[in-house]
Amino acid sequence: MEGVSYEACSLAGNWGLGKLICLYDDNGISIDGPVRGWFSDDMVKRFQGFGWHVIPNVDGHNADAVHQAIKQPAFTGSRP
């Protein structure tokens, strides 16, 4: 379903849905196992290309870091 979700993310960027927040879990695995060697997309560049405000490299195991990242987008205007 990645294709459908990426299309929705592109639409959100084009429509300027600035109140939308997405947390992307880049943990290096899929339902089939590790993605190393076959998944090489640069997700930061992909979402920036969609017109999103991207906060890279947030430690998902650090609740305060996640909280701070979620607070940031409120100041980006019309970019999700």
Number of C-alpha atoms within 10 A of each C-alpha: 5 7 8 9 10 14 12 13 21 19 14 20 22 15 13 16 16 18 14 15 17 10 11 11 9 10 9 10 12 10 6 6 8 12 13 9 6 7 11 8 8 8 13 16 12 15 17 15 12 20 20 27 21 19 13 10 10 17 11 15 8 9 11 12 14 14 12 11 19 14 11 12 20 15 11 12 12 19 23 24
